[in-house]
Amino acid sequence: SHYLQKDFGYEINAVIDVPNKPKKFFLEQKLVNFKNLWFLHDYIKNTEQKPDLEYLEKFENKYQINLMQLAINERIFYKFNEFYQFSSNQILNILAQECKLFEDILEKTKPDYFITSLTSFHYDHLFYEICKRRNIKILMLYMSKLGHRCVISQQANHLDFEIKLSDVKTKNRSFDELLDYFKSFDIVKQIENYKSKAGTSKLKKFQALKNFLKNGEQNSNQTNYPYYGRDRSKVILFEIKKSRQVQKRYSFINKNLGRNIPQNEKFVYYPLHIEQERNLLLAAPFFTNQIELIRNIAKSLPINYKLLVKEHPAQETREWRNISDYKEIMKISNVILIHLTIPSQKILEKCSLVVTIGGTTGLEAAFYRKPSIILSEMDYSILPSVELVQDVHKLSNKIKESLEKEVNANDLDRFIQIYEKNSFDFDYMDFITKYHESFYFNGNLLDTEIHENDMTLFLQKNESVLKKVANEHIEKIKEFNRRKKKNK
């Protein structure tokens, strides 16, 4: 926002989603001259009152947005909230207030563009969906499937402007050359670097705890519904419990998950996704039960195939899974649950097919000459070796068909050229790590004060990166305008 306004003169409105302490910074800062500013949680009041069901029904019909799908998959409302249980009326009441607020904001501002990072919660995704239905151009920033690069597009995991492989001339690179190219981006190392820094500093954890004990949540647990139930004693007890859980669960993983890849057996590979993440909750709303999905994949395999399942290394950031989940997966006939330290590359070399909800592995499989089945739309689904399946009843036939597919090096070569053209160098994980280090005790405490001097210093230190990202947004806007003129 700072560089879009400073360098390009854009009028900027903002909806701010923060707990109480950072609000003062946004109200007093002089770095961005926001024309209008809304603090989301200031407009969500009286959650106990009767919800306006008539309005919600009209809203759904007007925008064709499934509100209950968003609500039930919201980590704050269901399954993942350790501190508070929302009632159905509370959820509906919150939804009604958010919908009314977002409609009012868009009516008042009538924006040309909605700029956002990848939506994560129901409310930012709801705002995105409303903008889409109102034909407001969306610039959503998300990490590409190539390490250290990002994409800006109107829809997550979907390249704009209906690009076709046949429109691109191949460079005739071999599979070995393409694999070397993919490895050069080293997305595994990028994730490992992020894991090693994200919230792990003992000093930052101590500083965060000290700040929390001294200042508490400054009533955020009363005013901001994501913080309901988070009083100091509950939070501290939860952190102690979480620390013990991590140790106990990882001990079970080390003792019970296999470390050998089948050598003389045919197998299909399913990489587990991180739980309570967007890739499941928003991108694949009907595939959130991964144990049931694994069971369905296993049921759909030809009789001479096994299903190899691997834990996601970054699940550690979510305290691993319940031990009961691992045991349930291990009980499924024909399923092998393998240890997270086994390199995916070794599995991809030996598997016959990858089945994944989304993510990078479906694309990575192609570099190892393996076809894949994906269960949610991905930007690489234009590859002929990738099959999109959104009905589990079709899995059995699609698996048999996909096992017969061969990956074409020229198709992969063409896709890589398209992806290069539609992405740019920006290590989003590294940037977020720096941001958390500077303002949120390495991500350990979000309800903390931000000082303008610190933000100014942060902007100066990261000026070249932020200007680059701002310029990429401007280039996208220019492309929208070029196509608009062309179509007139």
Phi, psi and omega in degrees: 000317181302311184280331174297323180279316183294316187266338186233355172073026182285142171280128188235129170249154183215143168253122186254127178247090179219157170290189194288320187296318180288349183302321183301320179300312183295328180286327188256343186295152180244012185282328177229129177268086180289131177292316176223147182221126177238129171267112189314311190282350173290342185255003178251093185239164173047057183291352179272349183287167181293130181289150180273082184293327180297317178296315182298321178296315179296321180298312180301316180293324182292316186256351183055048178246128179278098185290322182291330175298315177296319184292313184290331178269005178283121183299333179289326186271334193212136168075314187258358182272113183273353190246338188206139177251113180280141174278163178300319180295321178299315181298313180296322179295317177297315179301315181299317181293321178294315181299316179296317179299312184294322176296318179298317180299313183290328176293321183286318189266330184044063186287154173276327185221147171245115180258129183207153165281181181302125181296141185236325183249167184299324187286322177286330176288326176297314178300317177300315182295321178296315178301318180298316180292334179270007179061031173276131180294133184249135174239095182257124181267126175215159181288135180282173178279358172257130185304145174067020177229158179226163178235145169245124181207171181283343182216136181300139176059032180211116180286140181289161167073025169047061181282141180245142178299323184295344180278353186248135178277130182286150175266002178059037176285145178282169177299322179297318179294319180294320179293319177300320178299311181298317181295333182296338179274341171044062180294332178296315178296322178300315179294319180297319178298318179295315180300321184290340183254332189293101173069015187264345183295121180296324179295314180296322179296318179295317179297320178296316180296318179298316179295320181293317181294326181285318189246347180063206182263007181046049176068010175299330179288354175255332188252335183247113189299333174296343182258003180306136177083357185268063173279165190303315183296319180295318181295315181296315179297322179295318180296322177295313179300318181298317180299318179291321179299316181302314181296314182294316182292319180291327175298318178296316180303311183295327183276334192241338182275136184294157181235010181242133175274134179306131184264321185240028180230147176278139179210154174256145185250127173238112176275127178297144175265155176295136177282156187048049176237160183302322183305334176262305192294324181251317185282332181223065191298342181255010179234034184281341178269093186289331178295316178295323178296316178301318178299318180292322177295315180301320178296333188267357183282148169301155189299335184263019179239147171251166177247120177262124181243133180237136175293146179280126181304327182280000175297341176304326180291348176245027175065027184060187179259166173301141178302326179298329178293315178298317180297320181295319178296318182293338180280343183289126181300139175077009181248134176245119178264118189250154185292145184294340182280349178289120183300134178301328181301320180292325178290316181295329178296329188252342183286167178260336186198147173250132170243124183214152178291318179186215176078196189273333190299325178299324176284316181304324180304321182298326179292339176259016176066029181246134176288167180214155172243129177243151185251000174218155185296133178231156181292342180265007181290354175286347177290132180299336181279355181253127181247124176270122179234122180241010178230113184298337179293341180265358186301314185302310180293319182292326176295315179298317179295318183291327179297340179268351183284151173239141179278135179260124183298324181292323176298316180294320178301314180296317181298318180300321178296319177297317183293320177301316183293330185257014177224171182210159181292117174192112181276089184298318181298317180295320179297314180297322177299315178297319180297315179294322178297322185284327190233339189233035178050050179063029179086006183274343180208117183267335182272075184219156182287145174242134181251139185299324178300319179293320179292321178299316178297319180297317178297320180293317180295328185250023186302313184296320180292313183292324176295322178298314180296319177299316180297324179294323175296319180296319178298324179292319178298318178299322180293320175302314183294320178299317182289327178296316179294321181296326184275352181286000000 
